[in-house]
Amino acid sequence: MDKLRKIFTMDSLILPLVAIILGLLVGAVVMLIGGYNPLTAYGALIQRVIGNPYDFGETIRQITPLIFTGLAVAFAFRSGMFNIGADGQVLIGMTSATAVSLSLSALPSAVVVPLAVIAGGLGGGLWAAIAGYLKAKRGINEVITTIMLNWTALYLSNYVIRHFFLLKGQNRSENIEASAAMTFLNEVFNNARIHWGTLVALLAAAFFFIYLWKTKQGYEMRSVGLNPNAAEYAGMNVGRNVVKAMFISGVFAGLAGTFEVLGVFHYQSVFAASPGYGFDGIAVALLGMNHPFGVVLGAILYGVLTYGAAGMSFGAGVPPELIKIVIGSIIFFIAAQGIVKLILKPLVMKRKKEKVL
C-alpha cells in the first residue's frame, strides 16, 4: 500500500490530469471565441480516433514513434542532459535501416528485419553518443551539439539516399521489401499500418524503468543527472555515464526511424526539412513528466489529439491548428505546476478541514 501511495501522489497523477483538463478547457474557450462548438469538435475528434478499425489502427501507428522519441528525451533528461537531437537520431536510424534493408534485399525478410532494427538502433545510439562524448571530454553543452547534429543528420541522410539508394525519377529511396508490419492484424484493422514497433516501444519503456530504477548502472546515471559533482566524489565515472546515457537515448530515437521505414512507408524520402519526430518527443516527455510509463500515456494523448485533429476539421469545421493550442496549453500547465497547485489549493484545504471536523 505504501508503494501505491508513492506512485499515486499529487505530483505524479493528479497534477497531469488537472493539466490535461485545463488544456482542454483552454481549447474550448478558444473555439467558443472563434464561433465553434467545442463539444461538437471534441466529439468529432474522438469519432475520428475510434470511429472505425482503420482509424483506430492508424492512431496506434501514430503513437508508436512518439513513444520512442519521448523515451529518448526522457532518458537523457533523467541522466542530466537535454537531448534536442532526437530528430537527427531518428533520421540516422532510418537511414541505417534503409541501407541495410536495400543492401541485403536478396535475403529473406525474417533475416533482414532484425538486422535492420539492430542497425537502426545502433546508428541512432552512436549518433547521440557523439554529443555525449563532446560533453564528457570537452565540456561542450549538449543542447548546442545535438541541434547542430540534427542538421548534419538531415544532409548526411539525404546524401546517402540520393547517391546510393535513390529510386530513378523519384525523390525517395527504392522500395523496401522487408517488412515489420503485423500482417495478421491487417484484416482486423482494415489494412491500417500497424507494425511490430509498437510492441518494441512498450518493451523499451519497460527496459527504461528497470534499467534506471532497478540496476546499479541506472542508479549511477540518475546520480550523475542529479548531481555530477557528488557522483564523481562518490567514485562514479561521470564521463562514461554521460556517453552511455546519450547512446541509450539515441537507440530509442533510432528505433523510431527504423520502424517508420520498415513498418509504415517501406521507403525513405529525401527530406527538405526535419520530419519533426524528435521535437514531438520533447513534448511527449514533458507530458509524461520524464517517467517511462508517463511517456507512454503522454504519447497516447499526443497521438490521439494529433490524429483526431483531422476529425475536428472535417467533422466540426475547426482548424486543425487549434489542437496545437490544446497540446501547448496542456504542456504549459504541466510545466507551470505552481499554477495547477494554486488552483487545487482551495480543494485540498477544504478536504483537510473536513478531516479535522
QUILIN-V678644 format. One record per pair of residues at least 6 apart in sequence whose ideal C-beta (glycine too) atoms are under 8 Angstrom apart, sorted by the first residue. I is the first residue (numbers start at 0). J is the second residue. D is the distance in Angstrom with one decimal. If there is no record, write none. Layout:
i->I j->J d->D
i->I j->J d->D
//
This chain:
i->6 j->12 d->7.7
i->9 j->340 d->7.9
i->9 j->343 d->7.6
i->10 j->288 d->8.0
i->10 j->336 d->7.4
i->11 j->288 d->7.1
i->11 j->290 d->7.4
i->11 j->293 d->7.7
i->13 j->343 d->7.3
i->14 j->333 d->7.2
i->14 j->336 d->5.6
i->14 j->339 d->5.3
i->14 j->340 d->7.3
i->14 j->343 d->8.0
i->15 j->286 d->7.2
i->15 j->288 d->6.5
i->15 j->293 d->7.3
i->15 j->333 d->6.0
i->17 j->332 d->7.3
i->17 j->339 d->5.2
i->17 j->342 d->7.1
i->17 j->343 d->6.4
i->18 j->329 d->5.5
i->18 j->332 d->3.7
i->18 j->333 d->4.5
i->18 j->336 d->7.9
i->18 j->339 d->5.8
i->19 j->300 d->6.9
i->19 j->329 d->5.4
i->21 j->328 d->6.8
i->21 j->329 d->7.5
i->21 j->332 d->4.8
i->21 j->339 d->7.1
i->21 j->342 d->7.6
i->22 j->325 d->5.4
i->22 j->326 d->7.3
i->22 j->327 d->7.9
i->22 j->328 d->3.8
i->22 j->329 d->3.2
i->22 j->330 d->7.8
i->22 j->331 d->7.6
i->22 j->332 d->6.0
i->23 j->41 d->7.3
i->23 j->325 d->6.2
i->23 j->329 d->7.7
i->25 j->324 d->6.9
i->25 j->325 d->7.0
i->25 j->328 d->4.0
i->26 j->37 d->7.0
i->26 j->321 d->6.3
i->26 j->322 d->7.5
i->26 j->324 d->5.7
i->26 j->325 d->3.6
i->26 j->328 d->6.5
i->27 j->37 d->3.6
i->27 j->41 d->7.7
i->29 j->321 d->6.2
i->29 j->324 d->5.6
i->30 j->36 d->7.2
i->30 j->37 d->4.4
i->30 j->40 d->5.7
i->30 j->317 d->6.3
i->30 j->321 d->6.5
i->31 j->37 d->6.4
i->33 j->317 d->7.8
i->33 j->321 d->7.6
i->35 j->315 d->6.4
i->35 j->316 d->6.8
i->35 j->317 d->5.0
i->35 j->321 d->8.0
i->36 j->315 d->6.7
i->39 j->314 d->7.5
i->39 j->315 d->4.6
i->40 j->311 d->4.8
i->40 j->314 d->7.8
i->40 j->315 d->4.2
i->40 j->317 d->4.5
i->40 j->321 d->7.8
i->41 j->311 d->7.7
i->42 j->314 d->7.7
i->42 j->315 d->7.7
i->43 j->307 d->7.8
i->43 j->310 d->4.5
i->43 j->311 d->5.2
i->43 j->313 d->7.4
i->43 j->314 d->3.0
i->43 j->315 d->4.5
i->43 j->317 d->7.7
i->44 j->303 d->7.8
i->44 j->304 d->7.3
i->44 j->307 d->3.6
i->44 j->308 d->7.0
i->44 j->310 d->5.1
i->44 j->311 d->5.0
i->44 j->322 d->7.7
i->45 j->307 d->6.7
i->45 j->310 d->7.7
i->46 j->310 d->5.8
i->46 j->314 d->6.5
i->47 j->54 d->6.0
i->47 j->306 d->6.9
i->47 j->307 d->4.5
i->47 j->309 d->6.0
i->47 j->310 d->2.4
i->47 j->311 d->7.5
i->47 j->313 d->7.9
i->47 j->314 d->6.9
i->48 j->54 d->6.2
i->48 j->55 d->6.6
i->48 j->58 d->5.0
i->48 j->303 d->5.3
i->48 j->306 d->6.2
i->48 j->307 d->4.7
i->48 j->310 d->7.2
i->49 j->55 d->5.5
i->49 j->58 d->7.9
i->50 j->310 d->7.7
i->51 j->189 d->7.0
i->52 j->187 d->6.5
i->52 j->188 d->4.7
i->52 j->189 d->5.0
i->52 j->191 d->7.0
i->53 j->188 d->6.1
i->53 j->189 d->3.9
i->53 j->190 d->6.9
i->53 j->191 d->4.9
i->54 j->191 d->7.7
i->54 j->306 d->7.5
i->55 j->188 d->6.7
i->55 j->191 d->7.4
i->56 j->184 d->7.4
i->56 j->187 d->7.9
i->56 j->188 d->3.2
i->56 j->189 d->7.2
i->56 j->191 d->2.6
i->56 j->192 d->7.3
i->56 j->193 d->5.0
i->57 j->191 d->4.9
i->57 j->192 d->6.8
i->57 j->306 d->6.5
i->58 j->302 d->6.0
i->58 j->303 d->6.2
i->58 j->306 d->4.8
i->58 j->307 d->7.6
i->59 j->191 d->7.5
i->59 j->193 d->5.8
i->59 j->197 d->6.0
i->59 j->302 d->8.0
i->60 j->191 d->6.5
i->60 j->192 d->5.0
i->60 j->193 d->5.9
i->60 j->194 d->7.2
i->60 j->197 d->7.7
i->60 j->262 d->7.9
i->60 j->263 d->6.4
i->61 j->302 d->4.4
i->61 j->305 d->6.5
i->61 j->306 d->4.7
i->62 j->197 d->7.6
i->62 j->298 d->5.1
i->62 j->299 d->5.6
i->62 j->301 d->7.8
i->62 j->302 d->3.5
i->62 j->303 d->7.6
i->63 j->194 d->7.4
i->63 j->196 d->5.0
i->63 j->197 d->4.7
i->63 j->200 d->5.3
i->63 j->255 d->7.7
i->63 j->258 d->6.6
i->64 j->89 d->7.5
i->64 j->196 d->7.7
i->64 j->255 d->4.2
i->64 j->256 d->7.9
i->64 j->258 d->7.2
i->64 j->259 d->6.0
i->64 j->276 d->5.3
i->65 j->276 d->7.8
i->65 j->279 d->5.8
i->65 j->280 d->6.6
i->65 j->283 d->5.0
i->65 j->297 d->7.9
i->65 j->298 d->3.8
i->65 j->301 d->5.5
i->65 j->302 d->5.4
i->66 j->200 d->4.0
i->66 j->201 d->7.4
i->66 j->203 d->7.4
i->66 j->204 d->6.7
i->66 j->283 d->7.6
i->66 j->294 d->6.5
i->66 j->295 d->5.7
i->66 j->298 d->4.4
i->67 j->196 d->7.6
i->67 j->200 d->5.4
i->67 j->203 d->6.7
i->67 j->251 d->5.2
i->67 j->252 d->6.4
i->67 j->254 d->5.3
i->67 j->255 d->3.5
i->67 j->258 d->7.8
i->67 j->280 d->7.5
i->68 j->85 d->4.8
i->68 j->86 d->8.0
i->68 j->89 d->6.6
i->68 j->251 d->7.2
i->68 j->252 d->5.6
i->68 j->255 d->5.2
i->68 j->276 d->5.2
i->68 j->277 d->5.3
i->68 j->279 d->6.4
i->68 j->280 d->2.6
i->68 j->283 d->6.8
i->69 j->280 d->4.8
i->69 j->283 d->3.3
i->69 j->284 d->4.8
i->69 j->286 d->7.8
i->69 j->287 d->6.1
i->69 j->294 d->4.0
i->69 j->295 d->8.0
i->69 j->297 d->6.1
i->69 j->298 d->5.3
i->70 j->200 d->7.6
i->70 j->203 d->5.7
i->70 j->204 d->6.1
i->70 j->207 d->5.6
i->70 j->251 d->4.5
i->70 j->280 d->7.9
i->70 j->284 d->7.9
i->70 j->291 d->6.2
i->70 j->294 d->5.4
i->71 j->82 d->6.1
i->71 j->85 d->4.6
i->71 j->88 d->6.8
i->71 j->127 d->7.9
i->71 j->248 d->4.7
i->71 j->249 d->6.9
i->71 j->251 d->4.0
i->71 j->252 d->4.0
i->71 j->255 d->7.6
i->71 j->277 d->7.4
i->71 j->280 d->5.8
i->72 j->81 d->8.0
i->72 j->82 d->5.5
i->72 j->85 d->5.8
i->72 j->248 d->7.4
i->72 j->277 d->7.7
i->72 j->280 d->4.8
i->72 j->281 d->5.2
i->72 j->283 d->7.5
i->72 j->284 d->3.9
i->72 j->289 d->7.9
i->73 j->207 d->7.5
i->73 j->284 d->4.2
i->73 j->287 d->6.5
i->73 j->289 d->4.2
i->73 j->290 d->7.1
i->73 j->291 d->6.8
i->73 j->294 d->5.3
i->74 j->82 d->7.9
i->74 j->207 d->5.9
i->74 j->211 d->7.5
i->74 j->244 d->6.7
i->74 j->247 d->5.9
i->74 j->248 d->4.6
i->74 j->251 d->6.5
i->75 j->81 d->6.7
i->75 j->82 d->3.6
i->75 j->127 d->7.9
i->75 j->141 d->7.9
i->75 j->244 d->6.1
i->75 j->245 d->6.2
i->75 j->248 d->4.1
i->76 j->82 d->7.4
i->76 j->224 d->7.6
i->76 j->284 d->6.5
i->76 j->289 d->4.9
i->77 j->211 d->6.0
i->77 j->220 d->7.1
i->77 j->221 d->6.1
i->77 j->224 d->5.6
i->77 j->289 d->5.8
i->78 j->220 d->4.5
i->78 j->221 d->7.1
i->78 j->223 d->6.2
i->78 j->224 d->4.4
i->78 j->240 d->6.9
i->78 j->241 d->7.2
i->78 j->244 d->3.5
i->78 j->245 d->7.9
i->78 j->248 d->7.8
i->79 j->223 d->5.6
i->79 j->224 d->3.3
i->79 j->225 d->7.1
i->79 j->227 d->6.4
i->79 j->241 d->7.7
i->79 j->244 d->7.8
i->80 j->131 d->7.6
i->80 j->134 d->6.9
i->80 j->141 d->5.0
i->80 j->224 d->7.5
i->80 j->241 d->6.9
i->80 j->244 d->6.5
i->80 j->245 d->6.5
i->80 j->248 d->7.8
i->81 j->141 d->6.5
i->81 j->142 d->5.5
i->81 j->145 d->7.9
i->82 j->127 d->6.7
i->82 j->130 d->7.6
i->82 j->141 d->6.9
i->82 j->145 d->5.8
i->82 j->245 d->6.8
i->82 j->248 d->5.1
i->82 j->249 d->7.8
i->82 j->252 d->7.9
i->83 j->141 d->8.0
i->83 j->142 d->5.7
i->83 j->145 d->4.6
i->83 j->146 d->5.5
i->83 j->149 d->7.4
i->83 j->277 d->7.4
i->83 j->278 d->8.0
i->83 j->281 d->7.1
i->84 j->126 d->7.6
i->84 j->127 d->6.3
i->84 j->130 d->6.1
i->84 j->141 d->7.9
i->84 j->144 d->7.4
i->84 j->145 d->2.9
i->84 j->146 d->6.9
i->84 j->148 d->4.9
i->84 j->149 d->5.4
i->84 j->152 d->7.8
i->84 j->249 d->7.9
i->84 j->252 d->8.0
i->84 j->277 d->6.8
i->85 j->248 d->7.6
i->85 j->249 d->7.9
i->85 j->252 d->4.2
i->85 j->255 d->7.9
i->85 j->276 d->7.1
i->85 j->277 d->3.1
i->85 j->278 d->7.8
i->85 j->280 d->4.9
i->85 j->281 d->7.5
i->86 j->149 d->5.1
i->86 j->152 d->7.6
i->86 j->252 d->7.9
i->86 j->273 d->4.9
i->86 j->274 d->7.0
i->86 j->275 d->6.6
i->86 j->276 d->6.0
i->86 j->277 d->3.0
i->86 j->278 d->6.0
i->87 j->126 d->6.4
i->87 j->145 d->7.2
i->87 j->148 d->4.8
i->87 j->149 d->3.9
i->87 j->150 d->7.5
i->87 j->151 d->6.9
i->87 j->152 d->3.3
i->87 j->153 d->6.9
i->87 j->273 d->7.8
i->87 j->277 d->7.1
i->88 j->123 d->4.0
i->88 j->124 d->7.8
i->88 j->126 d->5.1
i->88 j->127 d->5.2
i->88 j->152 d->7.2
i->88 j->248 d->7.8
i->88 j->249 d->4.5
i->88 j->252 d->3.6
i->88 j->253 d->5.5
i->88 j->256 d->7.6
i->88 j->277 d->6.9
i->89 j->123 d->6.9
i->89 j->252 d->5.1
i->89 j->253 d->6.9
i->89 j->255 d->5.0
i->89 j->256 d->3.9
i->89 j->259 d->7.8
i->89 j->274 d->7.0
i->89 j->276 d->4.7
i->89 j->277 d->5.7
i->90 j->152 d->4.5
i->90 j->153 d->6.1
i->90 j->156 d->4.6
i->90 j->256 d->6.1
i->90 j->270 d->7.4
i->90 j->273 d->7.7
i->90 j->274 d->7.3
i->91 j->122 d->4.6
i->91 j->123 d->5.5
i->91 j->125 d->7.9
i->91 j->126 d->4.3
i->91 j->152 d->5.1
i->91 j->155 d->7.5
i->91 j->156 d->6.8
i->91 j->253 d->6.4
i->91 j->256 d->7.3
i->92 j->119 d->4.0
i->92 j->120 d->6.6
i->92 j->122 d->5.1
i->92 j->123 d->3.8
i->92 j->252 d->6.5
i->92 j->253 d->2.7
i->92 j->254 d->6.3
i->92 j->255 d->6.8
i->92 j->256 d->3.7
i->92 j->257 d->5.0
i->93 j->119 d->6.9
i->93 j->156 d->6.9
i->93 j->256 d->3.2
i->93 j->257 d->6.5
i->93 j->259 d->6.2
i->93 j->260 d->5.3
i->93 j->267 d->5.7
i->94 j->122 d->7.0
i->94 j->155 d->7.5
i->94 j->156 d->4.3
i->94 j->159 d->5.4
i->94 j->160 d->7.0
i->94 j->256 d->7.7
i->94 j->267 d->6.7
i->95 j->115 d->7.8
i->95 j->118 d->4.4
i->95 j->119 d->5.0
i->95 j->121 d->7.1
i->95 j->122 d->3.2
i->95 j->123 d->7.6
i->95 j->253 d->7.1
i->95 j->257 d->7.5
i->96 j->115 d->4.2
i->96 j->116 d->7.0
i->96 j->118 d->5.9
i->96 j->119 d->3.7
i->96 j->122 d->7.6
i->96 j->256 d->6.9
i->96 j->257 d->4.1
i->96 j->260 d->5.5
i->96 j->261 d->6.0
i->97 j->115 d->8.0
i->97 j->160 d->7.1
i->97 j->164 d->6.4
i->97 j->172 d->5.6
i->97 j->175 d->6.6
i->97 j->260 d->5.4
i->97 j->266 d->7.8
i->97 j->267 d->4.4
i->98 j->118 d->7.3
i->98 j->159 d->6.6
i->98 j->163 d->7.3
i->98 j->164 d->6.9
i->99 j->111 d->7.1
i->99 j->114 d->5.5
i->99 j->115 d->4.5
i->99 j->118 d->4.4
i->99 j->119 d->7.9
i->100 j->111 d->5.6
i->100 j->112 d->7.9
i->100 j->115 d->4.7
i->100 j->175 d->4.6
i->100 j->176 d->7.8
i->100 j->177 d->4.9
i->100 j->260 d->7.4
i->100 j->261 d->6.9
i->101 j->164 d->5.2
i->101 j->172 d->6.8
i->101 j->173 d->5.9
i->101 j->175 d->6.4
i->103 j->110 d->7.4
i->103 j->111 d->5.1
i->103 j->114 d->6.6
i->104 j->111 d->7.3
i->104 j->175 d->7.8
i->104 j->176 d->5.9
i->104 j->177 d->7.3
i->108 j->176 d->6.9
i->108 j->177 d->4.4
i->108 j->178 d->6.1
i->111 j->177 d->3.9
i->112 j->177 d->5.2
i->112 j->178 d->7.2
i->112 j->179 d->5.3
i->112 j->261 d->6.2
i->115 j->177 d->6.5
i->115 j->257 d->6.5
i->115 j->261 d->6.0
i->116 j->179 d->7.4
i->116 j->199 d->7.7
i->116 j->254 d->7.0
i->116 j->257 d->5.6
i->116 j->258 d->7.8
i->116 j->261 d->7.4
i->118 j->257 d->7.8
i->119 j->253 d->4.9
i->119 j->254 d->6.1
i->119 j->256 d->6.2
i->119 j->257 d->3.0
i->120 j->250 d->4.5
i->120 j->253 d->4.9
i->120 j->254 d->5.1
i->120 j->257 d->6.7
i->121 j->250 d->7.2
i->121 j->253 d->7.2
i->122 j->253 d->5.3
i->123 j->249 d->4.3
i->123 j->250 d->5.7
i->123 j->251 d->7.5
i->123 j->252 d->4.8
i->123 j->253 d->1.9
i->123 j->254 d->6.9
i->123 j->255 d->8.0
i->123 j->256 d->6.8
i->123 j->257 d->8.0
i->124 j->246 d->4.4
i->124 j->247 d->6.8
i->124 j->248 d->7.9
i->124 j->249 d->4.1
i->124 j->250 d->4.0
i->124 j->253 d->6.1
i->125 j->246 d->7.1
i->125 j->249 d->7.0
i->126 j->148 d->6.5
i->126 j->152 d->6.4
i->126 j->249 d->5.6
i->126 j->253 d->7.4
i->127 j->145 d->7.6
i->127 j->245 d->4.5
i->127 j->246 d->6.1
i->127 j->248 d->5.5
i->127 j->249 d->2.6
i->127 j->250 d->7.9
i->127 j->252 d->7.0
i->128 j->242 d->5.5
i->128 j->245 d->5.5
i->128 j->246 d->4.3
i->128 j->249 d->6.5
i->129 j->144 d->7.2
i->129 j->148 d->6.4
i->130 j->141 d->4.8
i->130 j->144 d->4.2
i->130 j->145 d->4.9
i->130 j->148 d->6.1
i->130 j->245 d->5.8
i->131 j->141 d->7.2
i->131 j->241 d->5.1
i->131 j->242 d->4.0
i->131 j->243 d->7.6
i->131 j->244 d->6.8
i->131 j->245 d->3.1
i->131 j->246 d->6.5
i->132 j->242 d->5.5
i->133 j->139 d->4.3
i->133 j->141 d->7.6
i->133 j->144 d->5.2
i->134 j->140 d->7.2
i->134 j->141 d->4.8
i->134 j->144 d->7.3
i->134 j->241 d->5.5
i->134 j->245 d->7.6
i->135 j->237 d->7.2
i->135 j->238 d->3.5
i->135 j->239 d->7.4
i->135 j->241 d->4.4
i->135 j->242 d->5.4
i->136 j->238 d->6.6
i->141 j->245 d->7.2
i->149 j->273 d->6.2
i->149 j->277 d->7.3
i->153 j->270 d->6.2
i->153 j->272 d->7.6
i->153 j->273 d->5.9
i->156 j->267 d->7.6
i->156 j->270 d->7.2
i->157 j->269 d->5.0
i->157 j->270 d->6.4
i->160 j->171 d->7.3
i->160 j->172 d->5.0
i->160 j->267 d->5.7
i->160 j->268 d->8.0
i->160 j->269 d->5.4
i->161 j->269 d->6.1
i->164 j->172 d->4.3
i->164 j->173 d->5.7
i->164 j->267 d->7.6
i->165 j->171 d->7.6
i->165 j->172 d->6.5
i->165 j->173 d->7.6
i->165 j->269 d->7.6
i->166 j->172 d->6.1
i->166 j->173 d->4.8
i->166 j->174 d->7.3
i->166 j->266 d->7.3
i->170 j->268 d->6.7
i->170 j->269 d->4.8
i->171 j->266 d->5.0
i->171 j->267 d->6.4
i->171 j->268 d->4.7
i->171 j->269 d->6.2
i->172 j->266 d->5.0
i->172 j->267 d->4.5
i->172 j->268 d->7.8
i->173 j->266 d->6.9
i->174 j->265 d->5.9
i->174 j->266 d->5.5
i->175 j->260 d->6.2
i->175 j->261 d->6.7
i->175 j->265 d->4.7
i->175 j->266 d->5.9
i->175 j->267 d->8.0
i->176 j->265 d->7.8
i->177 j->261 d->6.5
i->178 j->194 d->7.9
i->178 j->261 d->6.4
i->178 j->262 d->7.0
i->178 j->265 d->6.6
i->179 j->194 d->4.8
i->179 j->195 d->4.8
i->179 j->196 d->6.3
i->179 j->258 d->5.9
i->179 j->261 d->4.0
i->179 j->262 d->4.2
i->180 j->192 d->6.8
i->180 j->193 d->7.1
i->180 j->194 d->4.9
i->180 j->195 d->7.7
i->180 j->262 d->5.4
i->181 j->193 d->4.9
i->181 j->194 d->5.9
i->181 j->195 d->6.1
i->184 j->191 d->8.0
i->184 j->193 d->5.2
i->185 j->191 d->7.6
i->185 j->193 d->7.8
i->192 j->262 d->6.7
i->192 j->263 d->5.0
i->193 j->262 d->7.9
i->194 j->258 d->5.7
i->194 j->261 d->7.0
i->194 j->262 d->2.6
i->194 j->263 d->6.7
i->195 j->258 d->7.3
i->195 j->262 d->6.7
i->196 j->254 d->7.0
i->196 j->255 d->7.8
i->196 j->257 d->7.5
i->196 j->258 d->2.9
i->196 j->259 d->8.0
i->196 j->261 d->7.7
i->196 j->262 d->5.2
i->199 j->254 d->6.4
i->199 j->258 d->7.1
i->200 j->254 d->7.6
i->200 j->295 d->7.9
i->201 j->295 d->6.9
i->203 j->251 d->5.8
i->203 j->254 d->7.0
i->204 j->291 d->4.3
i->204 j->292 d->6.4
i->204 j->294 d->6.6
i->204 j->295 d->5.2
i->205 j->291 d->7.5
i->207 j->251 d->7.9
i->207 j->291 d->3.9
i->208 j->291 d->4.7
i->208 j->292 d->6.8
i->209 j->217 d->7.9
i->210 j->216 d->7.0
i->210 j->217 d->4.7
i->210 j->247 d->7.8
i->211 j->217 d->3.8
i->211 j->220 d->6.4
i->211 j->221 d->6.0
i->211 j->291 d->8.0
i->212 j->221 d->7.9
i->216 j->243 d->7.6
i->219 j->230 d->6.9
i->219 j->235 d->5.0
i->219 j->236 d->8.0
i->219 j->240 d->5.5
i->220 j->240 d->5.2
i->220 j->243 d->7.2
i->220 j->244 d->5.3
i->222 j->229 d->7.2
i->222 j->230 d->4.3
i->222 j->233 d->7.2
i->222 j->235 d->6.2
i->223 j->230 d->4.6
i->223 j->235 d->6.4
i->223 j->237 d->5.3
i->223 j->240 d->4.6
i->223 j->241 d->6.8
i->223 j->244 d->7.6
i->224 j->244 d->7.7
i->227 j->237 d->5.0
i->230 j->237 d->5.8
i->230 j->240 d->7.7
i->231 j->237 d->4.9
i->252 j->276 d->7.8
i->252 j->277 d->6.3
i->252 j->280 d->7.2
i->255 j->276 d->5.7
i->255 j->280 d->7.8
i->256 j->276 d->7.2
i->259 j->276 d->7.8
i->260 j->266 d->6.9
i->260 j->267 d->5.3
i->279 j->301 d->6.8
i->282 j->297 d->7.9
i->282 j->301 d->6.3
i->282 j->326 d->6.6
i->282 j->330 d->5.8
i->283 j->294 d->5.9
i->283 j->297 d->4.6
i->283 j->298 d->4.9
i->283 j->301 d->5.3
i->284 j->294 d->6.0
i->284 j->297 d->7.2
i->285 j->297 d->7.6
i->285 j->330 d->5.2
i->285 j->333 d->6.0
i->285 j->334 d->6.4
i->286 j->293 d->7.4
i->286 j->294 d->7.8
i->286 j->296 d->7.7
i->286 j->297 d->3.2
i->286 j->298 d->8.0
i->286 j->300 d->6.2
i->286 j->301 d->6.4
i->286 j->329 d->6.7
i->286 j->330 d->6.5
i->286 j->333 d->6.4
i->287 j->293 d->3.2
i->287 j->294 d->3.6
i->287 j->295 d->7.1
i->287 j->296 d->6.2
i->287 j->297 d->3.6
i->287 j->298 d->7.4
i->288 j->333 d->6.9
i->300 j->329 d->7.6
i->301 j->326 d->6.5
i->304 j->322 d->5.3
i->304 j->325 d->6.3
i->304 j->326 d->5.8
i->305 j->322 d->6.7
i->305 j->326 d->7.7
i->307 j->322 d->7.5
i->308 j->319 d->4.1
i->308 j->321 d->7.9
i->308 j->322 d->4.0
i->309 j->319 d->6.4
i->311 j->317 d->4.3
i->311 j->319 d->6.6
i->311 j->321 d->7.1
i->311 j->322 d->6.6
i->312 j->318 d->6.7
i->312 j->319 d->4.8
i->332 j->338 d->6.5
i->332 j->339 d->5.6
i->333 j->339 d->7.9
//
